[in-house]
Amino acid sequence: MLNHRYEQKIIEKLRALPPGRVAEVEDFVDFLHSRSEERALTGAAAKLAESSFSQVWDNESDADYDRL
């Protein structure tokens, strides 16, 4: 969470920008949020798949690869 002073600095800088630039900043913030969400979804999907793949990876015939 941002501290109050940091939030105020950002707000002051936003107020000094022309409207078109503020829209660009908003688009960038939206991009950062979506990127974070994508990473979270990718991590969650990997975690879900882990148990399925463990049956494939954790077997005696695959043990040679584990020793590499």
GUDODREN-856888 format. One record per atom (N, C-alpha, C, CB): residue number from 1; atom name; x, z, y. Coordinates in steps of 0.001 Angstrom, whole numbers, plus 500000, padded with zeros to 6 digits. Atoms other than C-alpha are relative to their C-alpha. Glycine has a CB too. Layout:
BEGIN
{k=NUM a=CA xx=X zz=Z yy=Y}
...
***
This chain:
BEGIN
{k=1 a=N xx=500843 zz=500000 yy=498824}
{k=1 a=CA xx=500000 zz=500000 yy=500000}
{k=1 a=C xx=500893 zz=500000 yy=501245}
{k=1 a=CB xx=499038 zz=501224 yy=499994}
{k=2 a=N xx=499224 zz=500073 yy=498763}
{k=2 a=CA xx=501271 zz=499164 yy=503468}
{k=2 a=C xx=499822 zz=501263 yy=500822}
{k=2 a=CB xx=499592 zz=498775 yy=500821}
{k=3 a=N xx=500187 zz=498879 yy=499090}
{k=3 a=CA xx=501964 zz=501928 yy=505890}
{k=3 a=C xx=499410 zz=499490 yy=501316}
{k=3 a=CB xx=501344 zz=500743 yy=500246}
{k=4 a=N xx=500740 zz=500361 yy=498786}
{k=4 a=CA xx=500068 zz=501940 yy=509175}
{k=4 a=C xx=500874 zz=499248 yy=501007}
{k=4 a=CB xx=499427 zz=501255 yy=500652}
{k=5 a=N xx=499108 zz=500637 yy=499021}
{k=5 a=CA xx=503053 zz=500984 yy=511344}
{k=5 a=C xx=500278 zz=498547 yy=499619}
{k=5 a=CB xx=501326 zz=500781 yy=500111}
{k=6 a=N xx=499717 zz=501351 yy=500480}
{k=6 a=CA xx=503852 zz=497945 yy=509202}
{k=6 a=C xx=498773 zz=499110 yy=500182}
{k=6 a=CB xx=500432 zz=500026 yy=498515}
{k=7 a=N xx=501241 zz=500748 yy=499805}
{k=7 a=CA xx=500207 zz=496839 yy=509269}
{k=7 a=C xx=499830 zz=499620 yy=501463}
{k=7 a=CB xx=498793 zz=500820 yy=499521}
{k=8 a=N xx=500142 zz=500269 yy=498569}
{k=8 a=CA xx=500164 zz=497112 yy=513058}
{k=8 a=C xx=500951 zz=498890 yy=500448}
{k=8 a=CB xx=500260 zz=501278 yy=500813}
{k=9 a=N xx=499039 zz=501040 yy=499641}
{k=9 a=CA xx=503306 zz=494973 yy=513373}
{k=9 a=C xx=499511 zz=498628 yy=499556}
{k=9 a=CB xx=501366 zz=500296 yy=499380}
{k=10 a=N xx=500507 zz=501267 yy=500509}
{k=10 a=CA xx=501759 zz=492275 yy=511207}
{k=10 a=C xx=498802 zz=499530 yy=500828}
{k=10 a=CB xx=499609 zz=500135 yy=498517}
{k=11 a=N xx=501175 zz=500347 yy=499204}
{k=11 a=CA xx=498486 zz=492365 yy=513150}
{k=11 a=C xx=500413 zz=499490 yy=501381}
{k=11 a=CB xx=499066 zz=501217 yy=500138}
{k=12 a=N xx=499510 zz=500448 yy=498691}
{k=12 a=CA xx=500355 zz=492057 yy=516454}
{k=12 a=C xx=500572 zz=498590 yy=499915}
{k=12 a=CB xx=501068 zz=500969 yy=500537}
{k=13 a=N xx=499417 zz=501333 yy=500167}
{k=13 a=CA xx=502263 zz=489055 yy=515155}
{k=13 a=C xx=498917 zz=498958 yy=499752}
{k=13 a=CB xx=501007 zz=499996 yy=498843}
{k=14 a=N xx=501109 zz=500926 yy=500247}
{k=14 a=CA xx=499064 zz=487447 yy=513888}
{k=14 a=C xx=499246 zz=499684 yy=501289}
{k=14 a=CB xx=499036 zz=500587 yy=498959}
{k=15 a=N xx=500713 zz=500199 yy=498739}
{k=15 a=CA xx=497363 zz=487925 yy=517249}
{k=15 a=C xx=500762 zz=499091 yy=500954}
{k=15 a=CB xx=499740 zz=501335 yy=500666}
{k=16 a=N xx=499177 zz=500836 yy=499120}
{k=16 a=CA xx=500257 zz=486135 yy=518963}
{k=16 a=C xx=500033 zz=498536 yy=499544}
{k=16 a=CB xx=501422 zz=500553 yy=500059}
{k=17 a=N xx=499981 zz=501368 yy=500524}
{k=17 a=CA xx=499836 zz=483037 yy=516781}
{k=17 a=C xx=498787 zz=499201 yy=500477}
{k=17 a=CB xx=500042 zz=500020 yy=498468}
{k=18 a=N xx=501167 zz=500845 yy=499718}
{k=18 a=CA xx=497634 zz=480080 yy=517681}
{k=18 a=C xx=499089 zz=499951 yy=498769}
{k=18 a=CB xx=500443 zz=498558 yy=500410}
{k=19 a=N xx=500960 zz=499969 yy=501117}
{k=19 a=CA xx=494468 zz=479797 yy=515534}
{k=19 a=C xx=500408 zz=499178 yy=498776}
{k=19 a=CB xx=498677 zz=499511 yy=500480}
{k=20 a=N xx=499581 zz=500840 yy=501127}
{k=20 a=CA xx=495881 zz=476980 yy=513389}
{k=20 a=C xx=501059 zz=500682 yy=499145}
{k=20 a=CB xx=500533 zz=498668 yy=500506}
{k=21 a=N xx=498944 zz=499288 yy=500734}
{k=21 a=CA xx=498876 zz=479074 yy=512440}
{k=21 a=C xx=499438 zz=501196 yy=499245}
{k=21 a=CB xx=501101 zz=500463 yy=500961}
{k=22 a=N xx=500633 zz=498869 yy=500682}
{k=22 a=CA xx=496679 zz=482055 yy=511581}
{k=22 a=C xx=499362 zz=499500 yy=498700}
{k=22 a=CB xx=498930 zz=500686 yy=500919}
{k=23 a=N xx=500591 zz=500587 yy=501206}
{k=23 a=CA xx=494849 zz=479787 yy=509128}
{k=23 a=C xx=501076 zz=499733 yy=498955}
{k=23 a=CB xx=499252 zz=498695 yy=500340}
{k=24 a=N xx=498890 zz=500219 yy=500934}
{k=24 a=CA xx=498206 zz=478853 yy=507576}
{k=24 a=C xx=500446 zz=501309 yy=499359}
{k=24 a=CB xx=501184 zz=499339 yy=500719}
{k=25 a=N xx=499620 zz=498685 yy=500527}
{k=25 a=CA xx=499094 zz=482532 yy=507208}
{k=25 a=C xx=498970 zz=500449 yy=498972}
{k=25 a=CB xx=500122 zz=501048 yy=501146}
{k=26 a=N xx=501045 zz=499614 yy=500954}
{k=26 a=CA xx=495753 zz=483170 yy=505529}
{k=26 a=C xx=500134 zz=499211 yy=498703}
{k=26 a=CB xx=498604 zz=499782 yy=500610}
{k=27 a=N xx=499795 zz=500813 yy=501206}
{k=27 a=CA xx=496360 zz=480268 yy=503132}
{k=27 a=C xx=501178 zz=500512 yy=499183}
{k=27 a=CB xx=500226 zz=498531 yy=500376}
{k=28 a=N xx=498825 zz=499494 yy=500698}
{k=28 a=CA xx=499788 zz=481666 yy=502308}
{k=28 a=C xx=499704 zz=501316 yy=499293}
{k=28 a=CB xx=501154 zz=500180 yy=500975}
{k=29 a=N xx=500371 zz=498726 yy=500617}
{k=29 a=CA xx=498388 zz=485137 yy=501652}
{k=29 a=C xx=499134 zz=499750 yy=498768}
{k=29 a=CB xx=499253 zz=500903 yy=501014}
{k=30 a=N xx=500832 zz=500357 yy=501152}
{k=30 a=CA xx=495750 zz=483584 yy=499384}
{k=30 a=C xx=500852 zz=499471 yy=498854}
{k=30 a=CB xx=498949 zz=498956 yy=500399}
{k=31 a=N xx=499081 zz=500525 yy=501012}
{k=31 a=CA xx=498519 zz=481713 yy=497566}
{k=31 a=C xx=500740 zz=501137 yy=499301}
{k=31 a=CB xx=501007 zz=499024 yy=500638}
{k=32 a=N xx=499279 zz=498870 yy=500596}
{k=32 a=CA xx=500467 zz=484948 yy=497027}
{k=32 a=C xx=499099 zz=500791 yy=499066}
{k=32 a=CB xx=500557 zz=500919 yy=501092}
{k=33 a=N xx=500953 zz=499291 yy=500859}
{k=33 a=CA xx=497369 zz=486655 yy=495642}
{k=33 a=C xx=499748 zz=499227 yy=498711}
{k=33 a=CB xx=498674 zz=500231 yy=500742}
{k=34 a=N xx=500302 zz=500787 yy=501201}
{k=34 a=CA xx=496613 zz=483798 yy=493266}
{k=34 a=C xx=501207 zz=499961 yy=499065}
{k=34 a=CB xx=499578 zz=498565 yy=500383}
{k=35 a=N xx=498793 zz=499997 yy=500831}
{k=35 a=CA xx=500221 zz=483706 yy=492063}
{k=35 a=C xx=500127 zz=501318 yy=499241}
{k=35 a=CB xx=501252 zz=499761 yy=500866}
{k=36 a=N xx=499957 zz=498700 yy=500662}
{k=36 a=CA xx=500074 zz=487425 yy=491313}
{k=36 a=C xx=498968 zz=500079 yy=498885}
{k=36 a=CB xx=499768 zz=501120 yy=501010}
{k=37 a=N xx=501051 zz=500004 yy=501022}
{k=37 a=CA xx=496802 zz=486967 yy=489439}
{k=37 a=C xx=500402 zz=499154 yy=498804}
{k=37 a=CB xx=498684 zz=499485 yy=500586}
{k=38 a=N xx=499557 zz=500870 yy=501095}
{k=38 a=CA xx=498265 zz=484090 yy=487414}
{k=38 a=C xx=501040 zz=500698 yy=499142}
{k=38 a=CB xx=500571 zz=498686 yy=500550}
{k=39 a=N xx=498969 zz=499279 yy=500759}
{k=39 a=CA xx=501262 zz=486193 yy=486435}
{k=39 a=C xx=499384 zz=501109 yy=499155}
{k=39 a=CB xx=501054 zz=500589 yy=500951}
{k=40 a=N xx=500666 zz=498931 yy=500745}
{k=40 a=CA xx=498995 zz=489054 yy=485422}
{k=40 a=C xx=499257 zz=499426 yy=498800}
{k=40 a=CB xx=499026 zz=500772 yy=500911}
{k=41 a=N xx=500718 zz=500633 yy=501105}
{k=41 a=CA xx=496859 zz=486708 yy=483305}
{k=41 a=C xx=500959 zz=499515 yy=498917}
{k=41 a=CB xx=499160 zz=498830 yy=500514}
{k=42 a=N xx=499004 zz=500462 yy=500964}
{k=42 a=CA xx=499928 zz=485185 yy=481671}
{k=42 a=C xx=500549 zz=501170 yy=499196}
{k=42 a=CB xx=501143 zz=499264 yy=500715}
{k=43 a=N xx=499503 zz=498806 yy=500696}
{k=43 a=CA xx=501261 zz=488642 yy=480849}
{k=43 a=C xx=498977 zz=500564 yy=499031}
{k=43 a=CB xx=500389 zz=501068 yy=501004}
{k=44 a=N xx=501062 zz=499487 yy=500865}
{k=44 a=CA xx=497915 zz=489739 yy=479439}
{k=44 a=C xx=499823 zz=499104 yy=498779}
{k=44 a=CB xx=498676 zz=500109 yy=500777}
{k=45 a=N xx=500139 zz=500928 yy=501118}
{k=45 a=CA xx=497659 zz=486602 yy=477304}
{k=45 a=C xx=501162 zz=500157 yy=499018}
{k=45 a=CB xx=499926 zz=498552 yy=500511}
{k=46 a=N xx=498839 zz=499809 yy=500874}
{k=46 a=CA xx=501177 zz=487123 yy=475979}
{k=46 a=C xx=499852 zz=501279 yy=499185}
{k=46 a=CB xx=501299 zz=500044 yy=500827}
{k=47 a=N xx=500188 zz=498734 yy=500695}
{k=47 a=CA xx=500349 zz=490714 yy=475105}
{k=47 a=C xx=498961 zz=499865 yy=498878}
{k=47 a=CB xx=499573 zz=501090 yy=500994}
{k=48 a=N xx=501029 zz=500215 yy=501015}
{k=48 a=CA xx=497203 zz=489630 yy=473258}
{k=48 a=C xx=500524 zz=499182 yy=498820}
{k=48 a=CB xx=498796 zz=499304 yy=500618}
{k=49 a=N xx=499479 zz=500871 yy=501050}
{k=49 a=CA xx=499074 zz=486949 yy=471320}
{k=49 a=C xx=501088 zz=500674 yy=499171}
{k=49 a=CB xx=500541 zz=498728 yy=500608}
{k=50 a=N xx=498873 zz=499337 yy=500658}
{k=50 a=CA xx=501885 zz=489324 yy=470393}
{k=50 a=C xx=499656 zz=500472 yy=498586}
{k=50 a=CB xx=500460 zz=501181 yy=500833}
{k=51 a=N xx=500350 zz=499497 yy=501326}
{k=51 a=CA xx=500052 zz=490918 yy=467489}
{k=51 a=C xx=499777 zz=498866 yy=499011}
{k=51 a=CB xx=498754 zz=500870 yy=500079}
{k=52 a=N xx=500199 zz=501150 yy=500882}
{k=52 a=CA xx=499066 zz=487528 yy=466078}
{k=52 a=C xx=501331 zz=499400 yy=499569}
{k=52 a=CB xx=499148 zz=498938 yy=500692}
{k=53 a=N xx=498708 zz=500599 yy=500319}
{k=53 a=CA xx=502586 zz=486176 yy=466302}
{k=53 a=C xx=500905 zz=500935 yy=499211}
{k=53 a=CB xx=500694 zz=499581 yy=501266}
{k=54 a=N xx=499140 zz=499071 yy=500727}
{k=54 a=CA xx=504134 zz=489337 yy=464894}
{k=54 a=C xx=499905 zz=499762 yy=498495}
{k=54 a=CB xx=499626 zz=501451 yy=500334}
{k=55 a=N xx=500151 zz=500303 yy=501420}
{k=55 a=CA xx=502716 zz=488383 yy=461492}
{k=55 a=C xx=500854 zz=498799 yy=499601}
{k=55 a=CB xx=498529 zz=499735 yy=499665}
{k=56 a=N xx=499192 zz=501190 yy=500275}
{k=56 a=CA xx=504529 zz=485054 yy=461734}
{k=56 a=C xx=501484 zz=500325 yy=500130}
{k=56 a=CB xx=499618 zz=498850 yy=500955}
{k=57 a=N xx=498596 zz=499720 yy=499722}
{k=57 a=CA xx=507759 zz=486412 yy=463169}
{k=57 a=C xx=500586 zz=501086 yy=499115}
{k=57 a=CB xx=500161 zz=500390 yy=501428}
{k=58 a=N xx=499482 zz=498870 yy=500770}
{k=58 a=CA xx=508093 zz=489616 yy=461153}
{k=58 a=C xx=499746 zz=499799 yy=498507}
{k=58 a=CB xx=499358 zz=501315 yy=500476}
{k=59 a=N xx=500121 zz=500213 yy=501440}
{k=59 a=CA xx=508531 zz=488361 yy=457639}
{k=59 a=C xx=501393 zz=499794 yy=499431}
{k=59 a=CB xx=499076 zz=498782 yy=499677}
{k=60 a=N xx=498691 zz=500059 yy=500651}
{k=60 a=CA xx=511350 zz=488198 yy=455128}
{k=60 a=C xx=500682 zz=498653 yy=500178}
{k=60 a=CB xx=499858 zz=500300 yy=498530}
{k=61 a=N xx=499364 zz=501318 yy=499880}
{k=61 a=CA xx=511914 zz=484437 yy=455350}
{k=61 a=C xx=500474 zz=499740 yy=501419}
{k=61 a=CB xx=499034 zz=498898 yy=499568}
{k=62 a=N xx=499584 zz=500164 yy=498624}
{k=62 a=CA xx=512298 zz=484735 yy=459113}
{k=62 a=C xx=501116 zz=500966 yy=500385}
{k=62 a=CB xx=498820 zz=500185 yy=500916}
{k=63 a=N xx=499007 zz=498962 yy=499721}
{k=63 a=CA xx=514759 zz=487640 yy=458910}
{k=63 a=C xx=501367 zz=499421 yy=500341}
{k=63 a=CB xx=500125 zz=500929 yy=498812}
{k=64 a=N xx=498709 zz=500615 yy=499687}
{k=64 a=CA xx=517764 zz=485288 yy=459005}
{k=64 a=C xx=500128 zz=499704 yy=501501}
{k=64 a=CB xx=500181 zz=498705 yy=499190}
{k=65 a=N xx=499973 zz=500291 yy=498565}
{k=65 a=CA xx=516834 zz=484281 yy=462551}
{k=65 a=C xx=500163 zz=501286 yy=500814}
{k=65 a=CB xx=498713 zz=499264 yy=500423}
{k=66 a=N xx=499853 zz=498726 yy=499305}
{k=66 a=CA xx=516629 zz=487937 yy=463557}
{k=66 a=C xx=501440 zz=500466 yy=500059}
{k=66 a=CB xx=499160 zz=501051 yy=499332}
{k=67 a=N xx=498602 zz=499565 yy=500069}
{k=67 a=CA xx=520251 zz=488422 yy=462579}
{k=67 a=C xx=500939 zz=499142 yy=500841}
{k=67 a=CB xx=500466 zz=499987 yy=498569}
{k=68 a=N xx=499146 zz=500891 yy=499194}
{k=68 a=CA xx=521545 zz=485605 yy=464809}
{k=68 a=C xx=500383 zz=500620 yy=501324}
{k=68 a=CB xx=499299 zz=498679 yy=500250}
***
